Amino acid sequence: MTGVEKTFARAGEPMLRPLFYVFENDSRTLADSDDFMLGPNLLVASVVEAGQRERPVYLPADPGEWLDFWTGRRLVAGRVHTAPAPIERIPLFVPAGAMIPTTDSTDTARLHDEPSRALRIFPGRSRGTSTFTQYEDDGLSHRYREGDFAQLECTLEWSERDLRVHARRNGSFQLPYGALRVVPPPGETRRLRVSGDGVELRADAPRRSRRRR
């Protein structure tokens, strides 16, 4: 995964991609499917049948392990899993080691310069490292052509006991947010340490998985 995030935008790859486009060595991804990748790190399991509240999802074998985006549940790669599909959310899955930037705002009228950012991390189980490049500009002008943009080079390291996230900022663009909030998946209990070079990082408190009664 290390080089995928860095070359995604520069190579002109499509944002929405069929599974076989990303996991070309996994023959099972050639089967007819409504699932697709949104960017390099988010598998969207589309729900297309009326009244469907769960559905089978094949998770490609290449990453080794996947996590449920909503619950943090760990799932073995290369197998078919039954995914809950409640009416209020679509099933989403993330390969272990992925980092996904999101916003915390519910103000849909704001189309740019949204003043909050969260980096949602999905570490593996034992020990490993992954990288991700987060790109920022004003979202409106062409000033990026003159170098007015910023890149946050993010590194995630994990072991059996600890999680570490470091971000190095490159570029002159003034970020619209004061700090990057690092959010572990629900149920994650390992100690999280964060550090930044040119950008402030804040560690979010661990979230417990919700249990159905």
Secondary structure, 3 states (H helix, E strand, C coil): CCCHHHHCCCCCCCCEEEHHHHCCCCHHHHCCCCCEEECCCCEECCCCCCCCCEEEEEECCCCCEEEECCCCCEEECCEEEEEECCCCCCCEEEECCEEEEECCCCCCCCCCCCCCEEEEEECCCCCEEEEEEEEECCCCCCHHHHCCCEEEEEEEEECCCEEEEEEEEEECCCCCCCEEEEECCCCCCCEEEEEEECCEEEECCCCCCCCCC
